[in-house]
Amino acid sequence: MSRTLSARIRERIALAGGWVRFDRYMEFVLNEPGLGYYSAGSAKFGAEGDFVTAPELGSFLARAIATQFSGMLGSFANPAIVEVGAGNGTLAAQLLDALAELGSEAVRYLILEPSAELRDRQRAELRRFGSRVRWLDRLPEQPIEGLILANEVVDALPVVRFVKRGGATVPLGVRCRAGRFEWAEGREDADLSEAVTSLESMLGERLPDGYRSEVRLVLRGWINGLAAALARGAVLLVDYGGVRREYYHRERRDGTLICHYRHRAHDDPFFLPGLQDLSAWVDFSACADAARDAGLAVAGFTTQGLYLVESAADATEPVSLDPRTASAFRTLVLPGEMGERFKLLLLTKAIVPPRLPGRDLRSRL
Ligand SMILES: C[S@@+](CC[C@H](N)C(=O)[O-])C[C@H]1O[C@@H](n2cnc3c(N)ncnc32)[C@H](O)[C@@H]1O
C-alpha cells in the first residue's frame, strides 16, 4: 500500500518538474483516494491505531457538547448537526445518545467525511440511528440552523512549510533522490510570502533567519465554507494547538509538524507514506481572524481540561467513575496530557451564544 502510494507521489513530483510544496505532499499522504492515511484501511484511532482522540476515551466530550447545545438546537424549527471529519463515528454515536437522554431526538445528523473507508466505518457504527444520520458530499448548499462540529480535523488540513532566509520566505517541499523522498527548498511564491509577511506584522516582529515553521493557507477558505453553510447557530472547533504568539514563538524554530505511527511521535514525514498520520498545531488566532472576516462571532475559547472539568461539575447527575473511566478522564483534562494542548473555539452566527464552560481565554487569541 505504502509502496503504491510512494510510486504515485514520485510520478506526481516528476510531473511537477521534480519538486512539490509540502502541503501537496501532505494532501497526498493523508487523502489520496484508497491509499492515503485517512482513505485506506489502517486502524488509525484508539489503542489499536496510531493515536487517541477524545471520543475514544469515553463520552465526556459528547455529553458536555450535548448539554451545552441542546437548548440552542431545541430553539430551531429544523435543527441539524453537521460533523466534519467524523473518524470512526464514535463522537457522533455518543452525541446522538447524549442528546436522546436530554430529549433532543429531532436533530438531524449530517456527516461530511471525505474518506470512503471512514464513511463505511461510520455507517456501521451509526446504523442504529437509521435515517436521522446522513452523509454529505459537500457542505450543505442550503445553510442549516444548528451546530457545525469538527474534532481534530483542522490539524489534518495541509500546511505549507517554510524557512526564513535573508528576510525572504522560502517554501519547503519534497523531492525524490535515489527513490527516497527528502526535504528541498523551492522558489519564493507570492501566496506564501504574503501570508508570512502578514503573520509577521501581526506578531510585531520579523521571524529570525533560519526559522522554520508552517502556515495553513487553506484555513481561510475552509472557515469561509463553514460560515456559509450556517444560517443560524454555532461552529465548534476542538483541536490541539495554541494562539499565534505561542505557535510562532522565536524559540519554536522548527514548527509543529508531527507524525504518529503506532503511538510513537516523530518528525519524519517521509516514513511509510500513507501508513502514518501527519498533523500540525492549529493556530487558533488565525481561526478566530478568519471566522470574524467570514461574519462569525468569536463567542468562546478555552482549554479542553477547563471545559470538561466545569461541564462535569455542572452535571445534574453526580457521576461516579470506575478506575478505568477515571483514568480516561484524567488523560482528557490534565494539563500534561490532553487538557491544556487541546482547545475549544466557539464561533456563532445570529444567536445569543450559549456560554462555553471553562475559563474564557479569548483575550489571548
Ligand atoms: C484525526 S481524524 C479525527 C476523527 C474524529 N473527529 C475523532 O475525533 O475521532 C481527522 C478526520 O478528518 C477527516 N478529514 C481530513 N481532511 C478533511 C477535510 N478537508 N474535510 C473534512 N474532513 C476531513 C478525516 O478523514 C478524519 O475523519
The ligand as a Gaussian input file, in Angstrom:
#p B3LYP/6-31G(d) Opt

LIG

0 1
 C       -7.824000      12.977000      13.293000
 S       -9.271000      12.423000      12.498000
 C      -10.477000      12.864000      13.702000
 C      -11.677000      11.976000      13.659000
 C      -12.780000      12.244000      14.663000
 N      -13.315000      13.584000      14.549000
 C      -12.343000      11.942000      16.081000
 O      -12.278000      12.867000      16.883000
 O      -12.052000      10.781000      16.381000
 C       -9.497000      13.547000      11.167000
 C      -10.798000      13.364000      10.397000
 O      -10.955000      14.452000       9.491000
 C      -11.220000      13.966000       8.183000
 N      -10.720000      14.980000       7.237000
 C       -9.461000      15.188000       6.831000
 N       -9.416000      16.237000       5.977000
 C      -10.680000      16.712000       5.889000
 C      -11.287000      17.788000       5.160000
 N      -10.593000      18.581000       4.368000
 N      -12.610000      17.985000       5.308000
 C      -13.345000      17.177000       6.118000
 N      -12.823000      16.149000       6.818000
 C      -11.516000      15.923000       6.701000
 C      -10.523000      12.615000       8.157000
 O      -10.954000      11.788000       7.117000
 C      -10.881000      12.101000       9.556000
 O      -12.196000      11.613000       9.609000

